[in-house]
Amino acid sequence: MTTTLDSILNAARERVRTLKGERAALEAAARAAPRPPGWSGVFGGAQVAVIAEVKRRSPSAGAIAEGLEPADLARSYAAGGASAISVLTEGEHFGGSLADLEAVRRAVRMPVLRKDFVVDALQLYEARAAGASAVLLIVRALDQGRLVELAGAAGELGLGRLLEVHDASELERALAVEAESIGVNSRDLDDFSVDVARIEQVVRLVPPGVAVVAESGMSGRSDVEQVAAWGADAVLVGTALAGAADPEGAVRSLAGVARVTRGPR
């Protein structure tokens, strides 16, 4: 049976096929792009970092903020205390684009994450050329060889790597890549259901030297406090912020939660 993730990955591979003839130009643009703010600067503070997401819609929630202005939303997030901005650039299922990322990069001076379904180095070149500080790599979507290849290529381009996992076996694969940050997602990518409680064990398993980002299902301060108690260094919040009437205030309500270290860094 074809899952939602399968459908999204098929769309990503098809889009990559249309980019093959642009490889040289994309790589040149990536290597010529100005150095963005460093991804590592998001983590390690006294408080849990809030990574606020620019997100128009999703397969599970439907329309969230179809008419959002990426630059305005990013500035509101920054004013509310966000430490970084995540931009969903997948078009077919989430309504995003690289133009959204470029607009955010021009609007704020903080790290910007390209959140997409990366299956090829061409997408890394796009991200770097558009001004991303980091990219999301979904462990479940990649075999180990391709995961290692893409993580290495991202590092060579100066991009931070957020490796997304859902369980202990995926965490083991991610740690073998030695990425600087691990995203632990409470959303099941087969049916897109969310259960924040399911990530506690995985968050606690991440070694002290690696930053942990809790992803999906968080909408209030109590959610941030909960994952902080487990040892999360940051939270990535999309729907609850992008769809808020007052996104600045919504970010402010999540920011300032004390970080609880999992051990010496």
C-alpha positions in Angstrom: 0.0 0.0 0.0 1.3 3.4 -0.9 1.7 5.7 2.1 1.6 9.5 2.3 5.4 9.4 2.7 5.7 7.3 -0.4 3.7 9.7 -2.4 5.7 12.7 -1.2 9.0 11.0 -1.9 7.9 10.0 -5.4 7.0 13.7 -6.1 10.5 14.7 -4.8 12.2 12.2 -7.1 10.2 13.4 -10.0 11.1 17.0 -9.3 14.8 16.0 -9.0 14.7 14.4 -12.4 13.6 17.8 -13.9 16.7 19.4 -12.3 19.3 17.1 -13.8 20.3 19.5 -16.6 20.8 22.3 -14.1 23.4 20.5 -11.9 26.4 22.6 -12.9 24.5 25.9 -12.5 23.0 24.9 -9.2 26.4 23.7 -7.8 28.0 26.9 -8.9 25.3 29.0 -7.3 25.6 27.1 -4.1 29.3 27.6 -3.9 29.1 31.3 -4.7 26.4 32.0 -2.1 27.3 34.1 1.0 27.8 32.1 4.2 24.6 32.1 6.2 24.3 32.2 10.0 25.6 29.0 11.6 23.2 26.3 12.5 25.2 25.3 15.6 24.4 28.7 17.1 20.8 27.6 17.6 21.7 25.2 20.4 23.5 25.1 23.7 21.8 28.1 25.4 20.2 28.1 28.9 16.8 27.9 27.3 15.1 25.5 24.9 15.4 27.0 21.4 12.2 27.6 19.4 12.5 26.8 15.7 9.4 28.4 14.2 8.1 27.1 10.9 6.8 28.8 7.8 4.1 26.3 6.7 1.2 26.9 4.4 -0.6 23.5 4.6 0.0 19.8 5.3 -1.5 16.4 4.3 -2.8 15.9 7.9 -4.0 19.4 8.8 -5.0 20.7 5.3 -4.9 24.5 4.9 -3.0 26.2 7.7 -2.1 29.7 6.3 -2.3 29.5 2.5 -1.9 33.2 2.1 1.0 33.8 4.5 3.8 36.3 3.6 7.0 34.4 4.5 9.1 37.5 5.3 6.4 39.1 7.5 5.8 35.8 9.3 9.6 35.3 9.9 10.0 38.8 11.3 7.1 38.1 13.7 8.7 34.9 14.8 12.0 36.7 15.3 10.3 39.4 17.4 8.7 36.7 19.5 12.0 35.1 20.4 12.5 32.4 17.9 16.1 31.1 17.6 15.8 29.9 14.0 13.2 29.6 11.2 12.2 26.4 9.4 10.8 26.8 5.9 8.8 24.0 4.4 9.7 24.2 0.7 7.9 21.1 -0.6 5.3 22.3 -3.1 2.8 19.6 -4.0 1.7 18.5 -0.5 2.7 21.5 1.6 2.4 24.5 -0.7 6.0 25.7 0.0 8.8 26.8 -2.3 12.4 27.9 -2.4 11.1 31.4 -3.0 9.6 31.3 0.5 13.1 30.4 1.9 14.7 33.1 -0.1 12.2 35.7 1.3 12.8 34.5 4.8 16.6 34.7 4.4 16.3 38.3 3.2 14.0 39.2 6.2 15.9 37.8 9.2 19.5 37.3 10.3 19.1 34.0 12.0 19.7 30.4 10.9 17.1 29.1 8.4 16.4 25.4 7.9 15.2 24.0 4.6 12.6 21.5 5.6 11.8 19.2 2.7 12.1 15.6 1.5 15.7 15.6 0.4 16.6 12.6 -1.9 19.4 14.1 -4.0 22.4 16.4 -3.7 20.7 18.8 -6.2 18.3 19.8 -3.4 21.3 20.6 -1.2 22.7 22.9 -3.9 19.3 24.6 -4.1 19.2 25.0 -0.3 22.6 26.5 -0.1 22.0 28.9 -3.0 18.7 30.0 -1.5 20.4 31.0 1.8 19.7 28.0 4.0 21.9 27.4 7.1 20.8 23.7 7.4 18.8 21.0 5.8 16.5 18.3 7.1 17.4 14.7 6.2 14.8 12.1 7.0 16.4 8.8 8.0 13.3 6.8 7.1 13.3 8.2 3.6 16.9 7.2 2.8 19.0 4.0 2.8 22.1 4.2 4.8 24.4 4.7 1.9 22.4 7.6 0.5 22.0 9.1 4.1 25.8 9.1 4.5 26.3 10.5 1.0 23.9 13.4 1.5 25.0 14.2 5.0 28.6 14.4 3.8 27.7 16.5 0.8 25.7 18.9 3.0 28.6 19.2 5.4 31.0 19.9 2.5 28.7 22.8 1.4 28.7 24.2 4.9 25.1 23.2 5.6 24.1 22.1 9.1 22.3 18.7 9.2 19.2 17.9 11.1 18.7 14.2 10.9 15.1 13.2 11.6 14.3 10.0 13.4 11.2 8.3 14.8 12.5 5.4 16.8 15.6 3.9 18.4 16.7 2.0 15.3 16.6 5.1 13.1 18.5 7.0 15.9 21.3 4.4 15.7 21.5 5.0 11.9 21.6 8.7 12.4 24.3 8.7 15.1 26.5 6.7 12.7 26.5 9.8 10.4 27.8 12.0 13.3 25.4 14.9 12.5 25.4 17.9 14.8 21.6 17.7 15.5 18.9 15.0 15.7 15.2 15.7 15.2 12.9 13.3 17.0 9.5 13.4 15.3 6.4 12.4 17.1 4.5 12.2 13.8 4.2 8.8 12.2 5.1 9.3 8.6 3.0 6.4 7.4 -0.4 7.7 8.6 0.7 11.2 9.9 -0.8 10.6 13.4 1.0 12.4 16.3 1.8 11.2 19.8 4.3 13.3 21.6 4.7 10.7 24.4 6.2 8.2 22.0 9.4 10.2 21.6 10.5 10.4 25.2 12.6 7.2 25.1 14.3 8.3 21.9 15.1 11.8 23.1 16.7 10.4 26.3 18.9 8.0 24.2 20.6 10.8 22.2 24.2 11.3 23.5 25.0 14.5 25.3 27.2 15.9 22.6 24.4 15.9 20.0 21.6 18.5 20.0 18.0 17.2 20.1 15.1 18.9 18.4 11.6 17.7 19.4 9.3 17.9 16.3 5.5 17.8 15.8 2.5 18.0 18.0 3.5 20.9 20.3 1.2 23.8 20.6 1.6 25.2 24.2 4.2 25.9 26.8 3.4 22.8 28.7 4.4 20.7 25.7 7.8 22.5 25.5 8.3 22.0 29.3 7.5 18.3 28.8 10.1 17.7 26.1 12.6 19.9 27.9 12.3 17.6 31.0 13.3 14.7 28.7 16.4 16.6 27.5 15.3 18.3 24.3 17.5 21.2 23.3 15.0 22.8 20.9 11.5 22.4 19.6 10.3 22.8 16.0 6.8 24.1 15.9 4.8 24.6 12.6 1.0 24.4 12.6 0.4 26.1 16.0 2.5 29.1 15.0 1.9 29.5 11.3 -1.9 29.3 11.9 -1.9 31.7 14.9 -3.7 35.0 14.8 -0.7 36.5 16.6 2.4 34.5 15.6 4.8 36.8 17.5 2.8 36.2 20.7 2.5 32.5 20.0 6.3 32.2 19.8 6.7 34.2 22.9 4.4 31.9 24.8 6.8 29.0 24.0 10.1 30.7 24.5 12.1 30.9 27.7 11.7 27.3 29.0 14.8 26.2 30.8 16.9 23.6 29.1 17.7 20.4 31.0 21.0 18.9 29.8 21.2 15.2 29.2 24.8 15.2 30.5 28.0 17.2 30.1 28.6 18.7 26.7 
